[in-house]
Amino acid sequence: MAESRTQKVLLNSSVTFGCQIISLILGFVCRTVFTRMLGAEYLGISGLFTNILTILSFAELGIGSALVYRMYEPLAKKDYKKLHLYMELYKRVYNWIIIVIAVVGIILIPVIPFIVSAPDVKESLTLLYVLYLCQTLVSYVLVYKKSILIADQKSYIVNLYYQIFNIAMNIAQCVFLVLTHDFVIYCLLNIVFNLANNVVCSRRAEKEYPFLNEKPEGKLNKDEIESLQKDVKGLLLTKIASTAFSGTDNIFISSFIGIRYVGILSNYTMFSGIINSIMNKIFDSITASIGNLVATGDRSKSEDVLKKLFFLNTSMYGYLCLGMLVLLREFVVTIWLDAEYDLSQTIITFMLLELFLRSIHFPLYMTRTAMGRFSEYKGLFAAAAFLNIAMDFILVRPLGITGLFIATIFCRGITYLADIWVVYHIELRKPIFDYLSMVAKWIVFLAVTGFLMNKVVFWVSLNGVTGFILRGVIISAVYMTAFFIFWGRTQEFRFYKATLEKLVFHKMKG
């Protein structure tokens, strides 16, 4: 069982990583074409409408996460009757979600002119908003069937289909942007390919689980419904907090600073978004394995799993965040675009601090979710969400974009501490100092390493692509050297070293 679980994790992660690298390259090419063909204001429009509809998607209420968690046990016990009932409930709920988002989205149409001014955008802002609303609605069509694949540790199937359609969409969008410079066609292609992805993935789920084509027998009992409702209520407030942290910044930037800066900032946050997308999909494939671990009674191993996940997650994010801290501005301004898209190093620093805080929080949040802990301190999460919005109002005028990141960092820190308490103190019954000391060691390591990277990078006086690549090689060497010195003797390092050696050996043997 353990070997099978490990194999599934490796398969899920490998497929996801490979597809994401290809998607990353094409996504970057598509963004480059978009920026050069349409400009910063169109980037701003895209980012703003995406944020608005992210807020609307809070109607999902966290039901997806709660139901995936509920599927772990019947899957482990092969109780397909119970599984089918959960899927049928999932279907009904998501049909209502589509209706709610559509109605609220339409109601918001008159508000659009008050939060955005884009004189250089030739298309109707209302039309563009409706297209983005359709993109959001399409993302929920038939999506419930993907959940059973994810819960059954087959997320590689979902990720593979997603990446295939995403790659095809990026190619089509690039071609049409070059030929037509038409933003409407760009949006329509997004709708078509996302709908096609959901349809194909849904049919694959039906093939893997034929009972989905049949009418379910019986119904969930009252206790199961009430338990699910409790979980959803807890996840609702977590969802509100998450939406406040990531879904409102562009609205404030558009309203108080200007839509153009939404577009400029998006060229920097795109890289953090790419990193998050890759890492989240890799670790999402692990979440199901943790859930399976808990469902089968191996909860005692959760702390060990959490520590290993934290080590892997933080080492990768640490390298990427420090690398971007040193090189991102140079890349955007001198290699990729030009000085028109320059942002201050202060804004970039706080953007990366927020990304790093989010990254070290993720394994903890993922573990709590896999354990079915949804409702703890839900009031605190709601308070953090409203505090974030209030701080945005206070800080956006004197500090600009930096103030928005400061507000997010402070409020996200509150939810992070709450999750530390829930997982370590309540669930694992361990002193939270054990976790905090682990975090402190990493912060010291990254601070020292970042200082060294920032110093040695100036040894390279070459400009252009050659100088950029050479600086990248040097800071990578500094990070790797420091990493082996600090962590080379730890249990987590030895675990991943042995796992990698075993994987390579089996591949060579095969």
Secondary structure by P-SEA (a helix, b strand, c coil): caaaaaaaaaaaaaaaaaaaaaaaaaaaaaaaaaaaaccaaaaaaaaaaaaaaaaaaccccaaaaaaaaaaaaaaaacaaaaaaaaaaaaaaaaaaaaaaaaaaaaaaccccccccccccccccaaaaaaaaaaaaaaaacccccaaaaaaaccaaaaaaaaaaaaaaaaaaaaaaaaacccaaaaaaaaaaaaaaaaaaaaaaaaaacccccccccccccaaaaaaaaaaaaaaaaaaaaaaaacccaaaaaaacccaaaaaaaaaaaaaaaaaaaaaaaaaaaaaaaaaaaaaaccccaaaaaaaaaaaaaaaaaaaaaaaaaccaaaaaccccccccccccaaaaaaaaaaaaaaaaaaaaaaaaaaacccccaaaaaaaaaaaaaaaaaacccccaaaaaaaaaaaaaaaaaaaaaaaaccccccccaaaaaaaaaaaaaaaaaaaaaaaaaccccccccaaaaaaaaaaaaaaaaaaaaacccccaaaaaaaaaaaaaaaaaaac
